[in-house]
Amino acid sequence: MQVSQAVKELTEDVVRFRRELHTIPELGLTEFKTKEYLLRQLQSFGIKEIYPVIETGLIAVFRSDRPGKTLAFRTDIDALPIKEETGVSFVSKHEGKMHACGHDGHMATMLGFAKYLATHPEVIRGTIVLIFQPAEESPGGAQLMIDEGILRDFGVEKIVGLHVFPDFPEGVIASRKGPMMARNGEINLTINGTSAHGAQPHQGHDAILAAAAIIQGLHSIISRNISPLSAGVITFGKIHGGDAENIIPGKVVLKGTMRAFEDEVYETMTRRITTVAQEIAKGYDCTADVEFEHLYRVVDNDPEMVEVLEKVVGESYRETPPYMLAEDFSMYQKEIPGVFFFVGTRNEEKGYVHPLHSSKMNFDEKNLLQGIECYVRLIEALNEPTDKE
């Protein structure tokens, strides 16, 4: 996709934004320095309407006399609890925290877009709402922003978001109609048995043995309770139990994640996890307490908005396969039509190959100009009448 000269002129600013933000990563709902930085930049552009939302969120609004829809563009602003290993000159100054998911790039894209709108007001139609949202990684800032009434109060009709993505090469913009990213939840299982000496196992009820059987049994849910034409994931990434090698523990805690693209599949998994865990535990004279934390919904792209995106991107557009990754952008899409897309950042020659959430994840800031160009083009394109209007 050809980037306009006006957008190219933002290169120096966008690089600076990204690198300065990269040095101050903050976890969800503690992004106070980040918010101050964003506010300072937005004010420097001369934007008249800037509003705080919850403690660390911001909204910037542009209005035009030209008739048009109210469109929202969203960026996440939080980081991850990861020790950085990129070796870049602008390394994180906050020990044990890193923008390993590219949110620094998302913010730089949005700031570049904001500066473009401030200096090119002729491209604005209707109302443009820029959402700087905290806590995408956890606990889910999108819903907090929605609960504050941002969509209702500004009358937002459609929403757009993006994510840098090293699975696609530089220059590619990728999306798809319908489900693109999964619904997710966390599984917390506590297996209760009876402690005993390891040399006298018959005097106890082994919670570790029951936990092992439960893990194996739960993985049968995907192969035996879910249609082969559907998709689901159950993964346990954390297990804790026991205090010594010769003591049978009376308690084991399992923590995992579950993903699906369909609500029906997700609900089947939830129901079967509870039943299978509890019944297997009984077979070992143990009990199982099952708790779920239901997090984000399916990133479900509006088909007409995807068609508009494909049209404005042209030959650089690719249809992405669905990913079991999760994104709280989905919470906005439960309220209004939205489109989410990937901005390719993979460059093997430069070593930009590390996945999201890697301690070595990095990218070339020139790719962020692709995101700004898409946003600019979408203003006009999303205001064109559709078959439904």
N, C-alpha and C positions, 0 to 999 in steps of 0.2 A: 504494500500500500504506500503510495507516494505521500510523503509528509510535506505540507505546505511550508513555504518560506517563513511565514509568520510564526508557525509552530516551531520550526527549526531555530528561530531566534531566541527561543526559551531554553535552549540547551544548557547554557552556562548556569542559569538559575536552577533548572531541574537537577543538575548534577550536585549543585551546592545544597539544595534542599535535602536530597536523598542522603548525602554523606553527613550532613550535620545531624539529621534525625537518626541516622544509624549509630551515632555515638552515644545517644541518650535513650536506649531502649527501656521500656517500663512495662510491667505486667498489667493485666486487666484491672481497670478501675483505680489504678494508681498512676495514670499517665499525666501527672501534673506538669512536669517539665515539658512534655510533648505538647500538651494543650497550650501552655504559655508560648511555645515556639510557633505553633500554628496560628494562634491569635495574633501574635506580633507580625507575622508575614501577611496575613489577611488584612490587617489594618494598614500595612504599608502599601497595599494595592488600592487603597481608598474605598474599600467596600463599605457601604453605609449600613447594611443590615447584617449584624453578626450576633448570634444568640447563644448563650451557654445552655447546655442540656445535660441533666444530671451533673455529677461533679467534674467529669473530664471530657464530656462531649461538646461539640460545637456545631452550629448551623450557620451557613452563609447563604444569603438570598440575593438574587438578581432579578429585577423586574423590568419589563419592557412595555412600551405602548403598542408594539406590534402584537396582534392577537396570536395566541398560541396556548398550548397545554402547560400544565404545571408538571415539570419533569424533575426528578431527583437523581442525583449521582452520589454514590456512597463510597467512602473509603474507611477501612479499619485502621486503628492507630496503635494497637498494643503489640507487645513482643513476647518472647518465650523465655523460660528459665533454662537457657542453654549457654554453656561457656564457649565463646567464639574461638574458632580456629582458622579464620580466613587469611590472616597475615596481611590484611589491608592497612593502609596508613590511617584510615578513619575508623579504626577498630572501636568496639563498644567500650565506653568508659565506666559502665556499670557491671561490675564483676558478676559473672554467672547469669547475665541476661544478654539476649541478642535478638536482633531482627532477622531471625532465621526463616521466616515465612514470607518475607518480602513486603511487609506492611510499610516499611520505610519508603519503598518504591511506590506503593499505592498512594501514600500521602504526598510524595513529591509530584506524582502525576496530577493529583487533585489541586495542589497549590499551583502548578503550571497552568492547569485549566482555569483556575480562578483568576490568575493574572491575565490570561488570554481574554477572558470575558470582560475583565475590568478595562482592558485597553482596546477591545473590539466590541463595544456594546451593540453594534449593528447586527451581530449574529444572534443576539438573544431574541427569543420569541416567548411570549407569555411570561411565566415565572420559572426560574431555575433555582433549585434548592440543593446546596452542597452539604452532605452529611459527613461529618468527621466523627466516626463511631468508635467508642472504646470497647474493649473486652470481647473481641470476636473469638479469641482462643478459649476464653473462659471468663465469666460464666455465661456469656451470651448477651452482649450489649445491644444487639439489634432489638430484642424484645423490650429491653429497658427503655430504649429510645421510642419505640412504638407506644409503650405504655404512657410515656410523657406527652403523647398526642401530636408528634411531629407530622405524621402523615395527614391526620385529620385537620390540624390547625392551619397547615399551609395548602390543604386541598390537593395533595400530590396525587397525580393520576397514573404515572408510570415511573419505574425506577430502574437504574442501570448501575452495574458494578463490574469490576474486573479483578483479575489476579494474575500476577506474573507467574510463569509456569515453565520449569526447565524440561518438561517432557516434550515440548514443541520447540523447533528451532527458531532463532531470531527471525523476525519479519512476519511470523504467522500469527493470525488472530483466529482463535478456535472457540466454537460454541456448538450447541445442538438444541433442537426443539424438545420440549418436555423434560423429563428427568435427566439431570446432568451430574448431580452429586447426591449422596445418599442421606437418608434420615439416620440419625445415630442416637445411641443411648449408652449409658454405663451400667454394668452389672456388678452388684455387690452381693457375694454369697458368703454366708457364715455357716460352716459345718460344725455342729456341736456333738462331741462324743464324751468319752470318759477316760481320763488319764490313768496310766498304769506303767509299771516297770516294763522296759523293753524285753526282759527275759521272761515276763509273765503276761503275754499279750491277751490271754484268755480272761484276765481280770479287768480288762478295759474295753472300750469301744473306739477303735482306731479312726480318728478323724482324717488322718493323712490318707489312709487306704480308701476311705469313703470319698475324699476329695479327688483322688486319682480316678476312681471309677466315674465320678460325676463329670469330670472334664471330658473323658472319653465318650460318655453317654450324651453329653450336650452337643458334641460335634456331629452326632448322628442326626440332629434336627435338620441341618441343611440338606443332607442327602436323602432323608426319609420323610420329612414333613413339609418341605418346600418343593414346589413344582420345578422340574429341571429347566423350565423356560423362564423362571424367575431367578432372582439373585439375592443372596444374603450372606452375611459374614458374622461369625461369632469367634472372638479371639480373647483369650485370657492372657494378660501380660504381667500379672502380679499375683504371687501366692506367698502366704506367710503362715507358718505354723510350727510349733515346737520350740523347745528351749535347750534340749540336749539330745545327743545321738542315741542314748539308751533309755529315753522316756517316750512312751506313746502319748502324743498330745491330745488334749481334750477339745481343742479348738483349732480350726484352720479357716483362714479368710482368703477368698479368691476375688480378684477384681478384673473385669474385662470390659470389652466394648462389643456392641452389636450394630450392624448396618443393614439397610435395605432400601430399595427404590420405591417400594409400594407399601402403603399403610397396612394393607391386609397381610402382607408377608411379615412386616414388623410386628404386628399384633399376634400373629401365629407364633413367632419366635418368642415373644414375651410370655405367652401362655404356656408353651411347651417347656421353656427353661424352668419355670416354676414347678411344673408337674414332674418333669424328669429328675430335677435336682432333689426334690423332696422324697420321691419314691425310691430313688437309688439310695439315698441316705438311710431310709428305713431298713433297707436290706442289710445294712451294716450296723444296725441298732443305734444309728445316729439320727440327728435332725438337721434340716437345712433351712435357714432363714434367707429368703430371697428378696432383695430390694433393687429397684431400678431408678435411675435418674434419666428421664427422657429429655434429650437436649434439642437438637436442631431438626427441622423438617427437611423434606426433599427440595433441593434446588431444582425448581420446575419452571423452565423457561417458557415464556409466552411465545407460541409459534410465530405470530405475526411480527413480534419484535425481533425474533431471530432472523426472519426474512429481510427485515429492514437492515439489520446489522450486516448480513451477508451481502446485501446490495451495496452498502457504503464501503465495505472493505474490498470487494472485488476479488481478484485472483489470489490475494493473500489469505483468504478465508479457508478454513478447514473445519470439517465436522469432527468434533472430538468424540471419542467413546465415552460412555458414562464412567465416572470414578466413584469408588466407595469412600472417598474423602468426604468430609462434611463442612458446611459453611453456614453461618447464621444469617447470611443474606437471604436464605430461604424464608426467614420469618417475615421479611417485608413482602415476599411473594405470596404469603398466605393472605395478605391484605389487598394488594394491588398487583397488576401485571408487571413483570420485570424480566430483564435479560441479564445474564451473567456470562462473561467471556474470559478466556485465557489469552494472555499476551506472551508469546513464545520468547524465551530467554536463553535457550540452549546454544552454546558455542563451544564445540569440543576443542578447537585450536587454542582458545583462550582459557580453557579449563572450567568454563561455566557449565558444569554437568551435574553438580551435586543437587540432590532432591530437596524439596521443601522440608523444613525442620532439621536439616543437617547443620552441624556446627561449621561447615565449610561453604554453605550456600551463598552464592554471590552472582552478580549479573552486571551487564553493561547498561549504564543509564540511558543510552541512546534508544533502547527499546521502550522506554517510558513515553517517548514522543509519539509512538504508535498509539498508545492509549489516549493521549490528549487529542490526537487527530481523530480517532474514533468518536470521542465525546463531542468534539466540535461538529462533526458531520451528522451525528445523531440528533442534534437539536433540530435541524431543519427536517431531516428525514422522518423523525417520529411525529412531526406536526403535519405531515401529509395525510390526507384522508385515507382510511382503509376501507376494505369491503364491508366492515361492520358499522362504519360511521356514515 
